[in-house]
Amino acid sequence: MLNIIYSEKFVAQFERIPSKKQEIAIKKIDVFRNNPKHPSLKAHKLHGVLKEFFSFSVDHETRIIFEYGGKNTVHFLKIGDHEVYR
């Protein structure tokens, strides 16, 4: 099981999304924690300026940007719509 570290920015963005999306995000984070390659997440490596990071889908509009840390550790950096890539 992965250890997830949440950045301050992630926490602030998470608190601003609607509660219904928060519930969906929590479920997807649980899926990710147990199987980061689960097909429903559509996890992928990013390109360009963000090429060192990865992303997965919470729903059709919402993404989580993350990076791998040490052994079994992931840092969640941002959550939001496609503007999160900027």
VENUR-V313005 format. One record per pair of residues at least 4 apart in sequence whose ideal C-beta (glycine too) atoms are under 7 Angstrom apart, sorted by the first residue. I is the first residue (numbers start at 1). J is the second residue. Records with the same first field share a line. If there is no record, write none. Layout:
BEGIN
I: J + J
END
This chain:
BEGIN
1: 33 + 34
2: 33 + 36 + 72 + 74
3: 72 + 73
4: 29 + 33 + 74 + 76
5: 69 + 73 + 75
6: 10 + 11 + 76
7: 75 + 76 + 77
8: 12
9: 13 + 77 + 78
10: 14 + 76 + 77 + 78 + 79
11: 15
12: 16
13: 17 + 78 + 79 + 80
14: 22 + 25 + 79
17: 21 + 22 + 79
19: 23
20: 24
21: 25 + 58 + 59 + 62
22: 26
23: 27
24: 28 + 58 + 59
25: 29 + 58 + 62 + 79
26: 30
27: 31
28: 32 + 41 + 58
29: 33
30: 34
31: 35 + 38 + 40 + 41
32: 36 + 41 + 56
36: 43
37: 43
41: 56 + 57
42: 56 + 57
43: 54 + 56
44: 54 + 55
45: 54
46: 50 + 51 + 53 + 54 + 55
47: 51
50: 85
52: 67
53: 65 + 66 + 67 + 77
54: 66 + 67
55: 63 + 64 + 65
56: 63 + 64
57: 63
58: 62 + 63 + 64
61: 81
62: 79 + 80 + 81
63: 80 + 84
64: 76 + 79
65: 77 + 78 + 84
66: 74 + 75 + 76 + 77
67: 75 + 77
68: 74
69: 73 + 74 + 75
78: 84
79: 84
80: 84
END
